[in-house]
Amino acid sequence: MASRVIARTCQNCFCTRRQNELLTRNKVSVSTIKGQGIKSVSTWTPFAAAFNTKPQKKLHLKLNRENKGLFCLPQLKDHTGFYLLKQNVESHVSQLIDEATSKNRKLKMVVIFDELSDTLCRVADLADFVRLSHPDQHFAQAAEETCVALSSLVEKLNTNTDLYKALKTILEEGDTLPTDDVDRRVTELFMFDFEQSGIHLNEAQREQFVKLNERIHMLGTIFQRGAQKPVSIQKNVLPEHLQHVFGLDGDNIMVTGLFSDHYSSQVREAAYRIFLHPDPHQADVLKSLLAARNKLARLVGFETYSHRANRGTMIESPEKIVQFLNLLSEKLESRAKVDFNEMLTLKQAQEKDAKNIMPWDPPYLSAVGRQNEWGMSNMESLPYFSLGCVMEGLNQLFQCLFSVSLQHVEMELGEAWAEDIYKLAVVHKTEGVLGYIYCDFFERYGKPNQDCHFTIQGGRRKLDGTYQHSIVVLQLSLPGSRSSSVPTLLTPGNVDNLFHEFGHAMHSMLGRTRYQHVTGTRCSTDFAEVPSVLMEFFASEPKVISTFARHYKTGEPMNKNAVLNLCNSKKLFAASDMQQQVFFSVLDQIYHGPHPLKGSTTDILAEMQSKYYNIEYVPNTAWQLRFSHLVGYGARYYAYLVSRAVAAQLWHGCFKDDPFSSTMGFHYRNKMLAHGGEKHPRKIVEDMLGQSPTVENLVSALIHDMDENNKTLSH
């Protein structure tokens, strides 16, 4: 019943007068792209103009205008309302427990459990977002306290034996009220949540489980903090000509990262060796974290932590995950060598005596190669990707695919947590409002510096037959514009990230699940990323980019060759990038496999790097100690590769020829997006693609996509 958040770690204002001029005089000029059925914007629409004007605090002329509260919750007119919300949750949960354990129960058991889940998640998810993102410390602190209180309440529910027995009876004997396959699947998911919390264990074992769980949470927090910690060394350790690159602190220099985009290989090497130098304390934290996870998994009946983490996923078992990674590694070997040879040529153009590609080289050399392919710098491209134009491109794409439009909504007083938030209603042509998206796009002091999708309220079919709208927040970290006359301008990477996060959002918006426990992105990790990765394919398609890449000042479209070269540049070095992901994924599986481990985490890293990556391990470095994904994606880092494989099948089979196909969009929504987690992900993929997501099919899809891209590049 715990709340869930999908996160992915991955430019703004016009004056009000200028915005009003645009809104009043902006007669939209459009032209239809032949054969595509989508309009190409040559001047700003009101929707684009809204996003090309950073929201500002408005002067409210009505002095008696009522504060509607955060997210329009009347309890949250101020931070003390979290106390009321918590009280309401506790009261409703108590009533639902009584109903679930009553002999005169009137509702299906799964309905009661989903009501329990919804009651908790609507406040816990909200509080989790507010504690991380609200600039008012009173709100953030109140939200933090609410999270702690509700976590304690969830812990009590997860160890409530009366609830457990009631649910177990339903699974073994059936409900007294009519149920179907969806009811049974969601009931089984609730039971799995119960048993993952050790409720079926004896009292001593349950106590051990609670202690292990607390220890894992503590160690994970410490490890993530350590993964970001800067390294301080005496500056005389470095040659004098390198010292100025890094931050100085008296006689020491501070290395805060890998400097992977720096033009000097000496700087990149120095940063790599210093930042990744083994930290014995961090190594002990990781070792303890992995051991505790293994112990907890075995306590609740799983062979390894990976078995526990991957139950119910598309691939299902660690054995098949490793089989998938090994087969993919085999197919990538020769293709990755071609990439590294091209990188070496690029390196030798800068350093004539270079003989090898080192681990600190690929990010920089890949960027150089892509820049050469594109032929346009980020600075030159920025004017063509104003936030408003990109949002209008997304809007028109969704209109074509799903018959839904993104409509800018004016917010009520007190509804937003900051002054620069946009609110969108997602409106279907015939179904009406499907949900709401709050866009928190700009940098702000204290705001997490990562791209995220937060669920605030999950969709579900209510007892009265109406549908509870999904409410989500999309959070980016776009820097502000340099002047009041220039809108937010995006790099191609920003565009990719925006498309990716909207993939998550539309998964939530277009879902129509019966139960909120399985709505939208509340599904297995290796399926949850499919819609967002698919959106990256759209963001790399010239037909799509051409509909919105226009100069913010003149309306001039980006040159067709520039668009084509930009899309082609994204296809370069795909094999070497993927080979690195395979290596990371294998390492993740071994760390979360059988224990005790055969050597230190660094020993295992060195061994796996020599086997799965074409660049040798550098002695006396410990990259894994900076790999914070081991906490949030422990034993599931492979999931991105599986999601990409399914997304590649969707793209090539359904959208590549016509990325604006309403027929395929309708099919995609009804076969995949609508179901969230209420069906097994394997079944959803089979229904959509007509074939099972086997290890062989998944690998074949990734390699086919790569080879098709290489054919395009060779032409």
N, C-alpha and C positions, 0 to 999 in steps of 0.2 A: 504493500500500500504506500510505499515511500514515493515521494514526488520525484519527477525525472526532468532533467534539463539536457538538450542537445547543444553541445558546444563545439566550435571549431576554431582552433587557433591558426590563424592565418599569418572636399577641398572646396566663402559660402554665403555670402549674403548679398542681396540687392537692397537698396533703400526702398522703403514702403511706397514712396511716390512712383518709383520706376516699376514696381510690381503692379501697382494699380493701372499705370499706363498700358502695361502689357496685357493685363486682364481685360481692359475695356476695348482696346483697339485691335487685339490679336485675332484677326480673321484667319483661321487656319488654312494654309495652302497645302494640298496633298496631291500626291500622284500615286497611282496604283502600279506596283511592280508586276510586270507581265507574268502571268502564270502562277503568282503566289497569293493573290487575294489579300494582300496586306498593304496598308498605306505607308508611304514614306513621308515623314514630317519635314517640311522645309521651313516652317516657323514654329515658334513655341505654341503649344496648346495651353489652355489655362492650367491643366494638370502639370505639364512640364514647368510652367512659370512658377507654380507654387513651390516646386522642389528646387528651382533655381533662385529662390528667395529664402534665406535662412529664417525660420520662425523667430519672432521677437515678442517680448512681453507687450501685451496690448493694453491700451488705456481703456478701462471699462467705464463707460459713461453712466451706466445704470448702477448707482451707488448701492442699491439693494440687491444686486445680483448675488445669487446664493452660491456658496462653495459646495460643489457636488461631491467632493471627496476624490481621493486618488482612485483611478480606474472607475470613477463614478460610483464608488462604494461610500454610502453616507457615513459609515462608521469611521472612514479615514479622512475626515475633514482635518484632523490633526493626528499626530503619532500615537496618542493615547488610545485611538480606536483599535489598535492591534489587540489591546487587552479585551475589548468587547468581542472582536472576532474570535479570539481564542476561547472565550467563555461560550460563545454560540456553538463552536465546534465541539467542545467538551459535552455540552448539553445534548446536542443532536446525536453524537456518537453514543452516548449512554442510552438514548431512546432506541437507536438502531440495534444495539447489543441485546436489549430486552426483546425486540421484535425477532431477531435471529434465533434466540434461544427459547422463544415462547412456543408452547404446544398449539396455540391458536394463531400461528403465523399466517398472514394474509398475502404476503408477497413471495415471489420466487426467491430462493436463497441468494442466487447470483445477483438479483436486483438489489437486495439489501446490502450485499458486500460492495457492489459498485457505488451505491449511495454513500456507504462508509468511505470508500476511496475518494469519491468526488468531494465530499464534505471536508476531508483532510487536505486533498491536493489543491482545492481552490484557495485555501489560505496558506498552506505550506509553500506552494509554488510561487504565489504572490510574495510572501515574506522572503523567500530565498532570493528572488530578483531584487527586491527593495533593499535588502541588507547589502547587496553587492553594488548597487547602482545609484541609490538615492543620494544626492549631494548633501541633504540635511542629516546631520549626524543623529539628531533625535529620532527621525524616522528610521534610519539605518539601525540604530541600537534597539529600538522597539521591535523591529523586524527580526533582528538577531535573537532576541529573547523569545520571540514567538516561535522561531525555528527550533530552538532548544526545547521549548515546552512541547511542541507538537512531535518532535523526534522521540521524546520520552513517552508521549501518548501512543505513538505508533509501536514503540517497543513493548508497551503493555498489551496492546492489541495482538501483536505477533506472538505473545506468550500466554494469551487467553485460551485456556484449554477448553472452555465451554464453547467458544466460537469455533475452535479447531474441530471439536467432535461433531458439531452441527454441520460443518462443511463436509467433513469426511463421510458422514452418514449419507449426505446427498449424493456424493460421488459413488458410494458403494451400493446404495439402495434406490437411488433416484429420488427426485423431488415429488412431493404430493401434487404440485402444480405442473402443467405441461411445459416441457423444455425442448430445445432443439440443439443442433450441433454447435451453434455459436454459444449458446448458454453453457454447454458442457466444456467447450474449450476455455472460456473465460473463467469458469469455476475451477478448472485444472490449473490455470495460471495463478489464481488466488491461493490454491493449495500449495503450489510450488513456492510462492512467496512465504507462506507459513513455514514450510519444511526447511527452506533456506535459512530461516531464523532459529532452527533447532527445536521447534515446539514438540516434535515427536521424541525428543531425548528425555532421559530421566533428569531429575532436579540438579544433580551434581554436574551432569554434562551441559545442561542449559546454562548454569552459572559459568562454566568454562567458556561456553560459546559467547556469552555477553562480554566477558573479559577479553577474549580474543578479538572480538569485533571492535571494542574500544581501542585496543592496542593497534589494530590495523589502521583505524582512522587516524590515530595520533602519529604513527610512523609515516603514513602517507602525507600528512600535512608537513611533517619535518622534512621528508624527502623532497617534496615540491619546493619548499623554501630553499633548501640546499642546492637544488638544481639551478636556481636563478642567482645564487650568491656570487658576487664578483670575487676575483682573485687579486690579492695584493702581493707584489714582489718588489724587492729592492731594484731601483732603476738601473743600477750599475750592472745588473745581470744581462741587460740588453745592450746591443751596440748603440752608440749615441744617436745615430741617424734614425733609429726606430723609436726612441723614447718619446718623441713629441707626439706620436700618433695616439698614444693612450693617455688616459687621464692621470694627472700627477697629484700625488698626495704627499707633500714633503719630499722625502728621499725615496718614496715608493711610487710605483705606477699601479693603476687599477685597470684590470682587464675585465670588461663587463660582458663580453661575448666573443664570437668567433671571427668577426670582421670578414665574413665570407665574401662580401662584395667589393673588398678593397682591391685596387689595381695591382698592388705590390705583393708578389708571392712571399716575400720575406715577412711582410706584416701579417699575412694570412697564416703563415707557418708559426710565427711567434705566438699569435693569439691562440691558435689551435693547441700548441704544446702547453701553453700556460693555463688556458681556461679548462682544458681537459686533463690536467695533471691529476693523478689519483688523490682523492681525499679519503683517508682511512675512516674518518667518522661517517661520511656519506656512504661509503662502502658497507660499513656495519649496519647503517640504517636500512639500506636496500636488502642486505642479507636477512636481517630480522623481519622485514616486511614480507619477503617471499616465503620465509619459513612459517610465519604466522598465518599467511593465506593458505598454505598447504595444510597446516594443522587444522584450520577451521573447515576446509573442504572435506578432509578425511573424517572429521568429527560428525559431519552431517551426511556421510555416506558416499562421498565421491572419491574416486581414485586419485585425482589431482585437482588443483584449483582451476585448471583449464577445462576440465570436465564440468565443473560446476558453472563456470562463467559462460560456457557455450551450449548449455542445454537449451533446446528450442530454437537454435539459430538455423540458418539456411544449410550450413554444412553439418552442423549437429555435434560432431565429435573431434577431439584433438587429433586423432589418428588421420581423419580425412583432411583436416586443416594442414597437417604436415605433408600429406600426400599432394595436396593442391600446391603448396609452396615449393616442394621439390620438383614437381613437373613443370611449374612455371619457371623455376630457376634454370632448369635444363634448356627450356625453349629460349630463354633470354640470353644465355651465355654468349653465343656468337654475335647476336645483335648488339649487346652491350659493348663488346670489343670494338665494333665499328664506331660507336659513339665515342669511346675513350681515345681511339685513334684520331678522330676528328678534333677532339679537345687537345690532344698532344700537338697537332699541327697549329692550332690557335696559340698554344703556349709557346711553341718554338718561334712563332712570328714575333713574340715579345722577348723571349729568352732563347737565343740560338743554341745554347748548350743543353737545353732541357732534354732529359732522357725518359722521364716517367711522369705520369699523372699521380699526384699525391692527394690524400684525403681532403686537404684544404683547397684544392683546385676546382672541382666540378661546379659548385654554385657560381663562381665568378666566370669561368670559361663558358659555361652554358649560357649565361647572360650575354656574354660577348657574341657567341654564335647566333643567338636569337636576334640580337641587335643587328648583326650583319645581314641576316635573312630579311628582317623587316625593313631596314634602311631608314627608319624614322626614330628619333629619340622620344623618350617619355615626355620631355618638355614640349616637343613639337606636336605630340598627339593630344596633350591635355585639353586644348580648346575644343576638340571634337567630341569629348566625353563629359559634357556637363552633367551633373546629377539629374537635372530635369529631363534632358534628352534620353539618358539611359533608363530612367523610370518610365518615360513615355514608351520607349521600346519594349520594356517588360509588359506594360499595360496592353499594348497592341498585340503582343505575342499571346498573352493570356486570353484576350478577346477571341483571337482566332482559334486557339486550341480548345478552350474550355467554356467559351461564351460567358466569361466573367470579366468585369471591369474593376479597376482599382479607382476608388472615388475618394478624393481628399475630403476629410470631415473636420469642421471646426470643433475644437474641444471646449468643454465646459470649464468654468473656473475651478481650479483645484484638481482637475483630472490628471494632469501630467506632473511628473516629478522634476522636470526641468523646462526651460523656456523654448528650447530648440527641438521639440519633439513634433513629429507629424503623426496624424492618425488617418488610417485608410480603412474604408469599408470595402469588403470584397463582395461584389454584387453580381449574382447570376442573372442572365437574361430572363429566365422564367421562374427561378426558385427564390429570387430576392436576395436579401443579405445572407451570406454564408458565414461571416465572421469579421473580426477586426484585427488589424495589424498596426501596432505602434512602432514607429520608426525612430530609433534613437541612434542617429548616424554620426554625430560629431564628437570630437575629442572633448573631454571635460576633466578637470582635475579630480583625481580619486576614482575615476571610472575605469573598470577593467579594460586593459588594452588588448582586446581580442574580439573576434567576430563570433557572435552567439545567436542562437534562437532559443528564446525562453517561452515555455507554455505558461500562461497565466490562468487560463480556463480551458479545459478540454471539452470537446464536443460530445454530445450523447443524446439519445432519444429519451425524452422525459415521459413520465407516466401519463401525462395529459395529451401525448401525441405530438407536441411541439418539439423543436430541436434546440438544445442549448448551444449557442454559438461558441465556436472556438475563439479565444483571444490570445494573441501572441505578441511578443516584443522581438524585433530584429535589432540587434545591437552591433554597430560598426564603430570604427575609430578613425573617421575621416578628418583630416586637418581642415581648419577654416580657410576661407579664401583670403587672398592678400589685400583685397580692397573691396569697397562697397559696390563697385561697378562690375565685379567679376563673380560669377556663380561658383559653386563648388565644382572643381574639375577633378576627374578621376583618371588614374593610370589604368592600363589594361588589366593589371592585377587586381585593382579595386573593382573593376567591372566584373571580373570572374568571381570575386568574393561576394559581390552583391547578388549576382545570379544564383550562386550556390545557396546563400541564406534564404533567398526567395523560394528555392526548391523545397526547403524545410517548411517554410511558412505555408506554401500552397498545399503541401501534404496535409497540414493541419486544417486548412480552409476547405479543401475539397473532400475530406473524409466525411463519411456519414455512418459512423459506427453506432451500434446500439448502446455500447457501454463506453464511458470515458476512460476506463482503465486501459483500454486498448486503442484509444483514438490517435490518429495522425502518426506522429513520430514515436509513440509509445509502442514500439515493436522491437524486434531483435536488432542489435547493432549492425549486423551485416546486411540488413534490409533498410534500416532507417536512413542510410546515406545514399540509397539509390536515386531518389528524386532530386537531391541536391547535386549529385555528381552528373546526372543527366542534364541538368541546367548548365553545367560547364560545357557540355557538347554544344548546346545552343549558343553559348557565349563565344564559341570558337568557329561558328559557321558564318561565312561571308554574307549569305543571304539575310541572316538575322542582323548582323552588325551594320550592314548597309542601310537598314531601315531607320537607324537612329544616330549614327556617327556623323554629326553635323556641327560646324563651327558655331559656338554659342553666340557670337556677335554678328556674323554675316549670314548664317544659315547654309553656308556652302557645305555640301557633303564631302566626306573624306574621299580622296581619290580611290578608285576601284582597285588599282594595283596595290595601294597602301593597305587597304582592307584585306585583300587576298594575302599579301605578305605577312601582315600581322597574324592572321589565322594560321598560316603555315609555320610561322616562327614558334607557335605554341606546341607544334608537333615534333620539334627537334629534341633529340636526346631523351626520348620517351623510354627507351630500353634501359639506359643507365639509371634514370630516375626510378624506374620500377624495380630494377635489380636491387637498389638500395632499400626500397620498401620491403622487398622479399627478405633481405638480410635482417632488417629490424624485426620483421614479423616472426621469423624463425627464432631469433634471440628471445623474443617475448614468449614464444611457446615453450622453449627450453627452460627459461626462468620459472615458468608456471607449470612445468611438468613434474615428473617424479623427483622427490627429495629424499636424502640430501643431494645437493648438486655435485656433479663430478668436477670439483675445482671451484675457484673463486669466480665471481661474476665477470671479472676482467679476463681470466683464463678462458672462459667460455666465449667471451666476445672475440678474443684473438683467434680462437679456433674456428668459429662460425664465419668470421670475416674472410679468412683464407679460403673457406669452402664456398661461400655464397656471394662474394663480392670481388670484383676484378681489381680492387685496390687493396694492397696489403695493410695490415694493422701496423700502427706506429707505436713502438715500444714506449712504455711509461706514460701512456694516455689511458683514460677510462671514460670513453664517450657515454657509456650506459648510465653513469652517475648524473648526467645532465638530461637524461631522457624522461622528462616528467610525464609523458604519456603512459608510462608503466603504472601510474597511479589511476588515472581516469579510464584507461583502456587496457588494463591488465588482462593478458591472455586473449585480447580481442583486437589487437592492432592490425591483424590481417584483414579485418572486416572491410576496410576501405578498398582493398584489392578486389574482394568479392563483389562489393557494391559497384565498383567500376566495371567489372565484367558484365553484370546484369545491365547496367546503364548502357554499355557499348552494344549489347544485343538489342536493346530498345532503340537506340539511335539508328543503327544500321538497318534494322528490320522494319522500323516504323516511321522515322522522322527525317532521315538523311536526305531522301529525294525531295520531300516537301515538309520543311520544318514548321509550316503553318497549317498542317492538315487538321481540320476540325473532326474528321472521321477518326483519325488516330488519337487525337486528343480526347475525344469522347470515350473511345475504347480504353485508353490508358487510365482515365479517371475511374471508370466503372469496374475495370478488372484489377487495378492495383491501388490507386490512391484512396479509393473510398473505404478500404477495409482495414487500414491501420494494422493492428496486431490481432484482429478478431479471427483471422485465419492463419494457419502456419505459413511462414514466408515462402517455403518451398512450393506450397499449393498455389499461392498467389502468383508466383513467377510462372509456374506451369500453365495456369489459366491464361496468362497474358501472352506468353511466348510460344506455347504449344510444345514445350520440351522441359524436361527436368533439369534443374541447375546442378548437374553432376560435376565432379572435379574436372573431367575431360572437357565438358562443354564450357565451363567457366574459363579455363586456361585458353581454350581455342578462341573464345570471344576476345580476350585481351590481345592475343597474338594477331588475330585477324584485324583488329582495329589498328594495331601498330603497323602492320604490313600495308594496309590500305593507306595510312598516312604517309608512309615512305614512298608509295607509288605516286602520291600527289606531289611530294617534295621533289621526286626525280624528274617530274614533268616541268 
